[in-house]
Amino acid sequence: MRAIIIANHGDADGGEVAQRFAQLGWSFETWNRERAPEWEPLPDDVGLVVPLGSDWSVYWDDVAPFVAAEAELLRVAHGRRVPIFGICFGGQMLAHALGGRVERADQPEIGWFSVDPNPEMTPFLAQNPPFHHNPWFQWRYDRFVPPIEATVLATGVQGTQAFLLDRSLGLQFHPEITPAIIERWSTGHGAAELARIGVDPEALAAATRSHAHVSAHAAHRVVDWFAEHVMPLR
């Protein structure tokens, strides 16, 4: 089964999410955001789109052509009811493309933070509930406001953390995270980011290693829930 990961050049690791989808039979190819204006139309045989995170912001002027091209592809996929699993910037792109908005968060969130299931969604989430109160990894400066028609599945201290609209799921956190991803993000430009907001990269890596097993299991649970309860929607 053919699937697409949308990612920036050099940062296309879908981690635990891509691994679990692959175990369920999906075969991924990567579409590079820096080439988005050159993308072909969405092929008819694509059955899943997974836009990953990014160090961009949706509202930056210098990436506007790339954002516009990705938003159009997401609108086409959503209109065809191709399942979309949007992660962090990918979730923000999904909100932006489908009529919501993206704005600067009150403060940066980098590290492990609580995500709380929406209690009003308990009957729906009771079908193999994907979100628990265990921490989820965040690395972000922005937040999304979902489209008005969307269902809020989970929240955090700065607003919505997960929303669902038909077969399109937007997540503000990073279920895909692995220790290797954190080590890569914490070097170079990432190291400067962490220093600027006072986050110790060694402590962040240690916390990630300690959470890795639980986080991987939780990520697989979210993918399984999506595959079982969202992708088959008619």
PyMOL commands that set and color helices and strands:
alter all, ss='L'
color gray80, all
select helices_A, chain A and resi 15-23+33-38+61-79+89-97+119-125+179-185+189-197+201-230
alter helices_A, ss='H'
color red, helices_A
select strands_A, chain A and resi 2-7+27-32+46-51+84-87+101-113+116-117+136-145+151-156+159-165+168-171
alter strands_A, ss='S'
color yellow, strands_A
deselect
rebuild
show_as cartoon
